[in-house]
Amino acid sequence: MRKLIIVLCILCSSLFFINPIKKLTYANDNNKINQQNELTVEQAKELLLKYNNMVDYIYQGDASNFEYLKSKNLQGYVFLPDVDTDIGYFVDKQNSNIYFFHPSGYLELAK
């Protein structure tokens, strides 16, 4: 039993000589995960096209351009479909929700 413990100690200590402590790392700062939390305008348009690809969508501005959205502290993008209608779409850039939107104050979750 004593010989076994001595052999194990020698093997473990040899590992430290092969891989010095400063090289033993469990996490590396160079391997950070980059997470994108907010949608871009292009990503929002892609979401709309996945929602309904039968029409094209015209970017109208972000939430800061519309008083109703600004008063609700929402952040995202407004698009109008390229058809004869006055109802547009608001895409929330925080959670990717799509809403039917009219500047008069109509906002309803579409999906």
N, C-alpha and C positions, 0 to 999 in steps of 0.2 A: 504494500500500500504506500509505503514511504517512497519507494522508487517511482511509482506512478505519479505522485504529487510532484516530485522533483522533475520528472520528464515533462509534465504539463506546464510547470513554471518555466522551464527552459524553452518550450515551444511558444508559450505566450510572450515571453520576453524577446524571442527572436522575431516575432511579428512586429514588435515596436522598432526593431532595428531595420527591418525591411520597409516598413511604413512608419516613419517618425510621427509623433503626435501632432505636429503642426500640419501634417498632410492628411490626417484623419479628420474629415469634415462630413457632417451629416446634411448640411444645407449650404448652398452656394449662392452668394449674392448675385452672381451673373445669371442665375437661372430663375429670376423672378418671373412670375406670371403676370402678364399685362391684361387687365380686364377693362373693357370698354363698357361703361355704364350707360352712356347716352347715345341715342341714335343720331346719325347724321341725316341731312336732307335726302341724300341718295338712298340710304337704308330705309328711311320712312317711305319713299316713293316705291321701293321694291316691295315693302309690306303691302302697300295699297294695290300694287299689281298682282300680288299673290291673292289678295282679298277679292279683286275683280280685275281680270286682265282684258276685259272686253272694251275698255276705254283707256285713254291716256289721261294723265293727271298733270295739271299746271300748278306749279308752286306759287303761292300767293304771299308768303311771308311767314315769320315765326309768331309765336303767341304774343310777343311784345307789341306787335302791330295791330292787335285787336283788343279793344277795351274790355270786352266781356271775359276773354281768356286771361288778360292781365289782372282783372279784378278777382279772379278765382285762383291766382298764383299758379297757373298752369304753364308748363314749358313744353313746347313742341312746334309742330309745323302745320300749316294750313294749305290744303290743295283743293282745287276745283276740278271736277271731271270735265273732260273736253266734250261735253254734251249740253243741251239746252236745259239748264236747271239753276236754281239759286241756292241749293244745298251743297255745301262742300264737305270736306273731311278734315278732321283735326287728328294728327297722330302725336300722341304723348311720347316725348323722347325719353322719359324716365322709365316707363313700363311697357311701351310698345302697343298700348291700347289704341284702337281706331274708333273715332266718334263721328257721327253725323254732326255737322256744325253749320250754324248760320250766325252772322255777326250780331243779329238782333238779340241773341241770348239763347238760342236753341242749341243744346248739346246733349246728345244721346249716344250711349255706347252701341257701336255697330257690331262688334264681335267680342 
